Amino acid sequence: MRAVGIILAGGQNAKLKELTQVRATSAMPIGSSYRAIDFSLSNMANSGISKVAIITQYNSRSLHDHLNSSKWWGFGDKIGGMFVFSPFLTQSGNSWFRGTADSIYQNMAFLKRSNEPYVLIASGDCIYKMDYNTIIEYHMQKNADITVVCKDMKGMDVRNFGVVELDGEGRVVEFEEKPLEAFSDTISLGIYVIRRELLIELLETIIPEGRYDFVRDIVVRYRKKLNIMGFICDGYWASVNSVESYYNINMDFLRSDIRNSLFFQEPYIETKNKDEPPAKYNSNSQVKNSLIGSGSIIDGIVENSVLFRRVRIGEKAIVRDSIIMEGCEIGYGCIIENAILDKDVLLTANQVIRGSGDEPFIVKKNSAL
């Protein structure tokens, strides 16, 4: 193995509102059967990175449940494995992570006990398929200290991302997180390659100085001192960073080109197996351009929607342009449009829920209406 992997899955995102009151962003349900973290995990495994650390923190219970076995992603190797790290209490104090760099520093033993020359760092809340070997090869060819994976987002508002400027040779000359005014159309995708020994050295330098953020205190601060290169990638990529982005990502999977490239072409995106029976479509059901999770029973109309496991749609109910999470029951004659129903929502007969075109209406987990 040339690299060990680190997936940063501990962040809190208030822009997801009620959806992350009970779960980490990396545990957000995606595309009828998956969680957001499945994409980074599968990319690691498919790229031959068989030793991966997942660093969790905020609302991590459901994420830990999802990660209770490494076999789903193929990390059962004796020389590799999947390691889940969380903050913990000791007699000497609280080890709550103070930032992304600090979260890696507090688990430094993982790096020091590894022998691989490189570390690939990714976030757990982005949706994409990528061969990390191409980035490692680029990193080696350029003799880079750090490689930042980037994407050109021409025509889009990039102020909510890390904005990067590259020179003619691909070197990072400017990098600013969420600038007031974007100076470039190129963004960082939150994926980095760095030499393992250099990462250890940098962490041991910045943490005693009270600097705890990987991007701000390493990539941005050292951009003129180190050889930091940008690797431009193509293909589908999206970040679960707001209600709007979460809704749009799931709606993207209703497009056959995106769905086929992510799910039906090797290498595959893997997830935890739930062993549910196939979805059942009763005689009065009508389903158009939708993803239906296993174990669901459909008696009504479903159009342009994503349904997760064990969803029940009652007779004469209509669901359009919506996301219905696991275990929801939609009663007789209900109308659901432009909405996100979190897990285990119960709607009695003839309820009407409509969101606006700008933002879907959210029904909180375990609600009964």
N, C-alpha and C positions, 0 to 999 in steps of 0.2 A: 504493500500500500504506500502511495506517495503522500497521502494527506489524511488527517483526522478531520472530522466535521464537528462544528458547533452550531446548534440551532438556538437562536435567541427567541424564547417563547414566553417571556414573562411580562410583557408590556401591558399597560392599561390604556384604553382608548375611549375617552368620554364621548367622542363623536358617534359611537355606535349606540349610545343612549341605553335603553332598557336591555338591549341584546347582550351587553357585556356586564350587566349587573350580577349575573349568575355564572359567567364563564369567561375564560381567557379568550382573547381575540384569536389565538391560534387554534382554539377548539370550535370556532364557528362552523356550523354545518354548511357544506357546499355541494351543489350539484346532485342532490337527491340521496347520495350515499356516502359522501366523504366529509372529512374535517379539513380545515385550512392547512394544518401541519402535515397532512398526508403528502402534499406536493413536494415540500422540501425533503421530507424523509425518503420518499420514493426516488427523488433525484439523487440523493446521497447513495442509496443502495444501487441504483442503476448505473452510477458512475464508478462503482467499485470502492466507494468509501465505506468500509465496513465497521469502523469505530466512530460512533457519533454520540456527542453529549448534547442533551436537551436541557436548557436552563429555563426553569419556570419560576413564577412568583405570584402574580395576581390571579385570584380566583382559579386556582389550578386543579381543583378536585376533579372536574369532568375531564380535563386534559390528562390527568394521571390515570383515570379510569380507561381512557382511550389507549394509553400507552402501556397498559398492564402486561403486554407480551410483545417481545421484539420480533416474534416469528412472522407476523403479518407483512413486515417489510424486509425480511430476510437478514436480520441482524443476529442470528443465533450462532454465529461462528465462534469457535473457541479463541481465535486470535483477534476477534473484534468484539462487537456488542453495542447495545444501546444503553446509555447511562443517563438517568434523569436526576437532575440536581435542583434542589429547592432551598430557600433560606431555612435556617434552623436556629433554635435557641440553645445557648450553652450557659454555664454558670458565669462566664465572663461577659455575656451580653447577647444582643440581638444581631444576627447577621443578615438582616434585610438588605437586599442589594440596592446600592445607591445610584446605579447606572449600569449601562451595558458593559463597560470596561470592568467595573467593579464586580459584576456577576461572574465574569470569566476569572478575574483575579482571585475571588473567594473559592474558586474551584481549580486553582492552579495545579493541584496534584494531578488532575487529569492530563494536563499538558506535560508536566515533568515526567510522568510515568509512560508517556508515549514516545515512540521512536521515529515516527514519520517526520519527514523534513518540512512539510507544509501543513497549514491549517486552513480549512475553508469554512468561513463564517457566513451563515444565512439567517434570515428571519423566518419565523414560523407562520406568518400571516399573509404570504403572497402566493398567488396562483399562477403557475407556469410549469413548463417542462423544459429541462435543460441538462445537457451533458457537461458536467463540471470539469471533465478531463480537458476539454478544449480551452477552458480558462486557465487551468494549471499549466498546460503546454505554452500558452501565450505568456503567462507569468515568467516561465523559465526562459523563453526565447528573448524576452525583453530585459532579462536580468533585473526584474522589478523587486522592490522591497515590499510593496503592497500593490495589488491589482483590485480596482473597483469595477464591478460589472455595471454597465450603463446602458441606457436606451434613449434613442432619439424620439421625442414626443412632439414633433412639429404640429402646430395648430392647436395644442392643448394647453390649458392652464396648469402650469407645473409648480405653482407657488406652495403647494402642500407637500412637496417632495424635497429631497436633497438635490440641489441644482449644481451641475458640474460643468466646468469649461475645460476643454482639452486643447493642447497645442497641436501643431501639425504632425508631431510624432506620436500623439496619443497620450502624452503625459498630462496629468491633472495639474492645472495651474490655478484654478479657483474651485472652491467647494463651499456652499452655504446651505444650511438646513432651513427650509421654508422661508425663503427671502421675501421681503415685501415687494420687490420688483425682480422678476426673473431676468438674469443676464445671459441665459442660454436656454435652448430647448432640450438639452441633455440632462437626464436625471440619473441618480444612483439608484440601483435596485436593491440595495441593502445586502449585497453579496460581495464578499471580499476573500482574497487569497493573500496569505502572509506567511513568511517563514516562521516555523514554530519557535525557534530560539529568539528571533527578533521580537515576536509577540511577547514572550516572557520578559525579555529585557525592557520593552516599552512599558508593560504593565507595572513592573517593579520600579520604574522611574516615576510614572505619573500618579499612582495611587497615593504614595506618601505625600505628594504635593496637594492632595485634595482634589484631584481631577479624576472623574469617574465615568466619562462618556467616551465610547470608542470612536465615534465619528468626530465629535468636536475636539477631543483632547488628544487624539492620535492622528486621524486622517487629515483633518483641517489644520491642526497645529503643526504637523510635521510635513506638510505638502511641499514646502520649499527646501527642506533638508533631506528628505528621502526621495527615492525614485518611485513615485506613485503613478501607476499607469491606469488608463481607462480601457476596458474591453467592451466594445459595442456589440450588443446582441440584438437579434431579430426575434420574431415570433410573439405569441400571445404572452402577456404579463399583466397582472393586475394586483393591486394591494387592497386588502380588506381594512380600510381606514376610515370609513364613514357608513352611515345607513345607506346613502345613495350608492356608494361603490359596492357594498355588499349585495344590494338588490340588483345592480347592473351585472355583477359577475354571474349570479345565478341565471339571470335572463340571457347572458351571453351563451350559456350552455344549451340553450334552445336552438342556437345556430349550428347547423350540421357540420360546418367546417371546423369550428372551435371544438365541438364535442368529439368529433372524430380524431382530431389531432391529439387531444389530451387523453382520451379514454380508449380509443379503438386502434391505436397504432403502437407498436412496440417502441421503446420499453413502456410498460404500463404503470399507471399510478395505482398503488395498492392502498388498502385500508383495512381496518379491523372487521373481520367477518361476523355477521350477526345471525346467520342461519334462519332467516325468515322465509315463509312460503312466498311464491310469486304473487304479484298483485292480482286482484280479482276484479273483473269488469262485468257487472251484472247487466241484464238485458236493456235497462233504461239508460245506461251510461253513455256519455258522448265525450270522447277525449281527443283533443286536437293540439298538436305541437307542444307537448308537455313531457316532463320527466316524472315518472311515478315510482316511488320507492316500494321495496318489497314488503309484503304483508298488508298492503293497503287494499281497501274495498271501496269501489266506486259505483254509486248508484245515480249520481247527478251528472252535471256538465263541468268539464275542466278544460280550459283553454289557455295556452301561453303561460303555463304555470309550472312550478317545481314543487313536487310533493315528496316528503321524506317517508321514512318507514311507518307502517301501521297507522296511516291516516284513513279516516272513514268519512266519505262524502255521501250525505243522505240524499234521498229522492228529491227531485226538483231543485236541489241546491245548485248554485252556479258559482264557479271559482274562475276568475280571469286575472291574468297578469299579476299573480300573487305567489308568495312563498309560504308553504304550509309545512311546519316542522313536525318532527316525530310525535306520534301519539295523539294528534289533534282529531276531534270529532266535530264535523260540520252537520248540523241538524237539517231537518226537512225545510226546503224552501229558502234557505239562507242565500244571501248574495254577498260574495266577497270579491272586491276589485281593488287592484293596486294596494295590496296589504301584505304584511309579514305577520304570520301567527307563530309565536314561539311555541316551544314544546308543551304538549298536554293541555292545549286550550280546548274548552268545551263550549260550543255554541248551540243553544237551544233553537227550536224551530223559528224560522222567519226573521232571523237577525240580518241586518244590513250593515256591512262594513265597507267603506270606500275611502281610499286614499286619494290624494291629488296627484296630478301628473308629475309634480316636482319632487314629492317625497311620499313614500308609501306609509300607510297607517300601520302602527305596530300594536299588536295585542300581546301583553306580557305573558310569560310562562305561567302555567297553571291557572290561568284566568277562566272563569265560568260566567258566561253572559246569557 
